[in-house]
Amino acid sequence: MAIFFLLVGPEIEREIYIGELSNLKNALLPVLAAIGSMAILTLFYYLFNVCFLRSIRTNKVEE
């Protein structure tokens, strides 16, 4: 995974400074998609680790 980011990082930087993503309008969708995916994964983590595991400890399912 580290090798992937070492290879992709300079490409993304180049695109931000001189490529397709240098225009804010073109860069907005990928940025929003990245933020949205982090928010969804955070929600899944919270739902599983807090709600589901709490229901296992108390032996009841929250509704």
C-alpha distances in whole Angstrom, upper triangle without the diagonal:
4,5,5,6,9,10,11,12,15,16,16,18,20,21,22,24,26,25,25,23,26,29,28,29,27,24,25,24,20,21,23,20,18,20,22,18,18,22,22,19,21,24,23,21,25,27,25,25,29,31,30,30,33,35,34,35,38,39,39,37,37,38
4,5,5,6,9,10,10,13,15,15,16,19,20,21,23,25,24,25,23,25,28,28,30,27,24,26,25,21,21,24,22,19,21,23,20,19,23,24,21,22,26,25,23,27,29,28,27,30,33,32,32,35,37,36,37,41,41,42,40,39,41
4,5,5,6,9,10,12,13,14,16,18,19,20,22,23,23,24,23,25,28,28,30,27,24,26,26,22,22,25,23,20,23,25,22,22,25,26,23,25,28,28,26,30,32,31,30,34,36,35,35,38,40,39,41,44,44,45,42,42,44
4,5,5,6,8,11,11,12,14,16,17,18,20,22,20,21,20,22,25,25,27,24,21,23,22,18,19,22,20,17,20,22,19,19,23,23,21,23,26,25,25,28,30,29,29,32,34,34,34,37,39,38,40,43,43,43,41,40,41
4,5,5,5,9,10,10,12,14,15,16,18,20,19,19,18,20,23,23,25,22,19,21,20,17,17,20,18,15,18,20,18,17,21,22,20,22,25,25,24,27,29,28,28,31,33,33,33,36,38,38,39,42,43,43,40,40,41
4,6,6,7,9,11,11,13,15,16,18,19,19,20,19,21,24,24,26,24,21,23,23,19,20,23,21,19,21,24,22,21,25,26,24,25,29,28,27,30,33,32,32,34,37,37,37,39,42,41,42,45,46,46,44,43,45
4,6,6,7,9,11,12,13,15,17,18,17,18,18,20,23,24,25,22,20,23,22,19,19,23,21,19,22,24,22,22,26,26,25,27,30,29,29,32,34,33,34,36,38,38,38,41,43,43,44,47,48,48,45,45,45
4,6,5,6,9,10,11,12,15,16,14,15,14,17,20,20,22,19,16,19,18,15,16,19,17,15,18,21,19,19,23,23,22,24,27,27,27,30,32,31,32,34,36,36,37,40,41,41,43,46,46,46,43,42,43
4,5,5,6,9,10,11,13,14,14,15,14,15,18,19,21,18,15,18,18,15,15,18,17,15,18,20,19,19,22,23,22,24,27,27,27,29,32,32,32,34,36,37,37,39,41,42,43,45,46,46,44,43,43
4,5,5,6,9,10,11,12,12,14,13,14,18,19,21,18,16,19,20,17,17,21,20,18,20,23,22,22,25,27,26,27,30,31,30,33,35,35,35,38,40,40,41,43,45,45,47,49,50,50,47,46,47
4,5,5,6,9,10,11,9,11,11,13,16,17,19,16,14,17,18,14,16,19,18,17,20,22,21,22,25,26,25,27,30,30,30,33,35,35,36,38,40,40,41,43,45,46,47,50,50,50,47,46,46
4,5,5,6,9,10,9,10,8,10,13,14,16,13,11,14,14,11,12,16,15,13,16,19,18,19,22,23,23,24,27,28,28,30,32,33,33,35,37,38,39,41,43,43,45,47,48,47,44,43,43
4,5,5,6,9,9,11,9,10,13,14,17,14,12,15,16,14,14,17,18,16,18,21,21,20,23,25,25,26,29,30,30,32,35,35,35,37,39,40,41,43,45,45,47,49,50,49,47,45,46
4,5,5,6,6,9,9,9,13,15,17,14,13,16,18,15,16,19,20,18,21,23,23,24,27,28,28,29,32,33,33,35,38,38,39,40,42,43,44,46,48,49,50,52,53,52,50,48,48
4,6,6,4,6,5,7,10,12,13,11,10,13,14,12,13,17,17,16,19,21,21,22,25,26,26,28,30,31,32,34,36,37,37,39,41,42,43,45,47,47,49,51,52,51,48,46,46
4,6,6,7,5,5,8,9,12,10,8,11,13,11,11,15,16,15,17,20,20,21,23,25,25,27,29,30,31,33,35,36,36,38,40,41,42,44,45,46,48,50,51,50,47,45,45
4,6,9,7,5,9,11,14,12,11,14,17,15,15,18,20,19,20,23,24,24,27,29,29,30,33,34,34,36,38,39,40,41,43,44,45,47,49,50,51,53,54,53,51,49,49
4,7,8,6,9,12,14,12,12,16,18,16,17,20,21,21,23,25,26,27,29,31,31,32,35,36,37,39,41,42,42,44,46,47,48,50,51,52,54,56,57,56,53,51,51
4,6,6,8,11,13,10,10,14,15,14,15,19,19,19,21,23,24,25,27,29,29,31,33,34,35,37,39,40,41,42,44,45,46,48,50,51,52,54,55,54,51,49,49
4,6,7,10,10,7,8,11,12,11,13,16,16,17,19,21,22,23,25,27,28,29,31,32,33,35,37,38,39,41,42,43,44,46,48,49,51,52,53,52,49,47,46
4,5,7,8,6,5,9,10,9,10,13,14,14,16,18,19,20,22,24,25,26,28,30,31,33,34,36,36,38,39,40,42,44,45,46,48,50,51,49,46,44,44
4,6,9,7,7,10,13,12,12,15,17,17,19,21,22,23,25,27,28,29,31,33,33,35,37,38,39,40,42,43,44,46,48,49,51,52,53,52,49,47,46
4,5,5,6,9,11,12,12,15,17,17,18,20,22,23,25,27,28,29,31,33,34,35,37,38,39,40,42,43,45,46,48,49,51,52,53,52,48,46,46
4,5,5,6,9,11,10,12,14,15,16,18,20,21,22,24,25,26,28,30,31,32,34,36,37,37,39,40,42,43,45,46,48,49,50,49,46,43,43
4,6,5,8,10,11,11,14,15,16,17,20,21,22,23,25,27,28,30,31,32,34,36,37,38,39,40,42,43,45,46,48,49,50,48,45,43,42
4,6,7,8,10,11,12,14,16,17,18,20,21,23,24,26,27,29,30,32,33,35,36,37,38,39,41,43,44,46,48,49,50,48,45,43,42
4,6,6,6,9,10,11,13,14,16,17,19,20,22,23,25,26,28,29,31,32,33,34,36,37,39,40,42,43,45,46,47,46,42,40,40
4,6,5,6,9,10,11,12,14,16,16,18,20,21,22,24,26,27,28,30,32,32,33,35,37,38,39,41,43,44,45,43,40,38,37
4,5,5,6,9,10,10,12,14,15,16,18,20,21,22,24,26,27,28,30,31,32,33,35,36,38,39,41,42,43,41,38,36,35
4,6,5,6,9,10,11,12,14,15,17,18,20,21,23,24,26,27,28,30,31,32,33,35,37,38,40,41,42,40,37,36,35
4,5,5,6,9,10,11,12,14,16,17,19,20,21,23,25,26,27,28,29,31,32,34,35,37,38,40,41,39,36,34,34
4,5,5,6,8,10,10,12,14,15,16,18,20,21,22,24,26,26,27,29,31,32,33,35,37,38,39,37,34,32,31
4,6,5,6,9,10,10,12,14,15,16,18,20,21,23,24,25,26,27,29,31,32,33,35,37,37,36,32,31,30
4,5,5,6,9,10,11,12,14,16,17,18,20,21,22,24,25,26,28,29,31,32,34,36,36,35,32,30,30
4,6,5,6,9,10,11,12,14,15,17,18,20,21,22,23,25,26,28,29,31,32,34,35,33,30,28,28
4,5,5,6,9,10,11,12,14,15,16,18,20,21,21,23,25,26,27,29,31,32,33,31,28,26,26
4,5,5,6,9,10,11,12,14,15,17,18,20,20,21,23,25,26,27,29,31,31,30,27,25,25
4,6,5,6,9,10,10,12,14,15,16,18,19,20,21,23,25,26,28,29,30,29,26,25,25
4,6,5,6,9,10,11,12,14,15,16,17,19,20,22,23,25,26,28,29,27,24,22,22
4,5,5,6,9,10,11,12,14,15,16,17,19,20,21,23,25,26,27,25,22,20,20
4,5,5,6,9,10,11,12,14,15,15,17,19,20,21,23,25,26,25,22,21,21
4,5,5,6,9,10,10,12,13,14,16,17,19,20,22,23,25,24,21,19,20
4,5,5,6,9,10,10,11,12,14,16,17,19,20,22,22,21,18,16,17
4,5,5,6,8,10,10,11,13,15,16,17,19,20,21,20,17,16,16
4,6,5,6,8,10,10,11,13,15,16,17,19,20,20,17,16,18
4,6,5,5,7,9,10,11,13,15,16,17,19,18,15,14,15
4,6,6,5,6,9,10,11,13,15,16,16,15,12,11,12
4,6,6,5,7,9,10,11,13,15,15,14,12,12,14
4,6,6,5,8,10,10,12,14,15,15,14,13,16
4,6,6,6,9,10,11,12,14,13,12,11,14
4,6,5,6,9,10,11,12,11,9,7,10
4,5,5,6,9,10,10,10,8,8,11
4,5,5,6,9,10,10,10,11,14
4,5,5,6,8,9,9,9,12
4,5,5,6,5,5,6,10
4,6,5,7,8,10,13
4,6,8,10,12,15
4,6,8,10,13
4,7,10,13
4,6,9
4,6
4
